[in-house]
Amino acid sequence: MKAQISAIEMITSVIILVVAFTIFFPGVSFKSEWDNAYLMMTGRDVLLTMDRTNKLQEYSFNTTSMQSFVYKAFPKNDTIIWTSIDDTVKNKLVIACNCTDEQRSQLGYWLRNLKVNGHKVNSYICYTNLEEKINPCFGYYPDVLIIWGYKDFSQEKYERIMKDFLDNRNGIVEIADLTSVDSTQQQIFGIAASSDTFGTATLDYFLKPGNGTVSTYQTYKYFYHIPFPIKADQDSGAIPVEGIPPCASTATQKGNFTFREKIIYLWICDSNTVYFDTNNNNIADFRTTIRSSFNLTEYNFYLNYIENSTVMISFKPLYNFTDFKGSNKLYPVDQDINKILLSNGNYSGLGSSRPIPVVIINESIGKTAWIADFSRGGLNNVKDDHKQLLISLILDVSNKKAKEVTFGGVEVGRSTSYIDVMNYDMFEFYKINLGVGHPF
């Protein structure tokens, strides 16, 4: 019996000693980070290879080209590559629209075939009713919310819904004639009612931003650089001409370019040349080629692209709009003139130093924009210059943070980022995030 007790005591003592030594003298272990380091190095090599071959932009925004490159770089198919893009207009722009079916349909048509710095922008528009929350599209919040038409936002829930949307780095554009300004309009859009008297100006003009930090700078930049897609989808025969060489093709596409009170007919002659009718007699009297500046009725433009029965033209400074402010008497709530993008001259009387806003951009809570309702005369009467202004606002306030991968299926492994510059239509930075992983 005593021998058994001694054995038990010995075993207990050994266990206590082992535990004590483990606590006070822990074993040294080593874990190699070689796998992660190798993945990071591979990602950097891939990015540098794309850059040094002058293909980085193509691979960043063209999934077909990227797929071909990956197959060549990793023929054994034992590596997972994925990419996402930040800080620029997305290839996939998701828009929530609180609007009618007709407005939503027209918006989708205006945005069709949009192209920026050589890459396509595909827009997807979902309806939202604004009563509970912004409806998710594709399983996540849209990049932009468009509110088309006057809404009474006096209920507290609307401010809460929009603040939550803005807190996720998304933006809001309101297209409305405001009959009253409630606290939500003041908080979200930075707008206050004005008691000033209208002046006598007949044109709306841009207030040129003083520098790149001003709220209006990005929209101003987009308006003058992003090409507007003009649909030339009417089949036409030989182009009638006067005073210019004829087009060799007898199968052309016809459309029209509308701005101010002008309707300019145009024809796509070939992949390089567009003909214009500048005096509205349905006979072409002027032609130009892609990547060329040209002038129509006092205003300057630039022909960026011709493709898919679409002519893409950008506006050039200085451009004025036929006034569309309506009866809106407004001013930035904080009196900051730098938030006014478009102005119809100045108020008269005591307010003579105060521009009359037609577009106000606010960044106090996220990024929002209010624009007077240019469609009040009917959607069929909206001109291309108004459409271009709306597109510029949408792209400006849109979320520039990636919400899904642009190439690949899942985000696994290690990610490496690379900053690049585009300057085909305009100077712009963007960041490509490239991930490298293994399937097992």
PyMOL commands that set and color helices and strands:
alter all, ss='L'
color gray80, all
select helices_A, chain A and resi 2-24+34-52+56-61+63-73+101-111+156-167+183-189+217-225+337-339+349-351+379-381+384-397
alter helices_A, ss='H'
color red, helices_A
select strands_A, chain A and resi 80-86+92-98+115-116+119-120+122-127+144-148+171-175+191-193+203-206+228-231+234-236+252-259+262-268+273-277+286-289+292-296+299-307+310-315+320-322+330-332+340-346+355-362+367-371+414-422+428-437
alter strands_A, ss='S'
color yellow, strands_A
deselect
rebuild
show_as cartoon
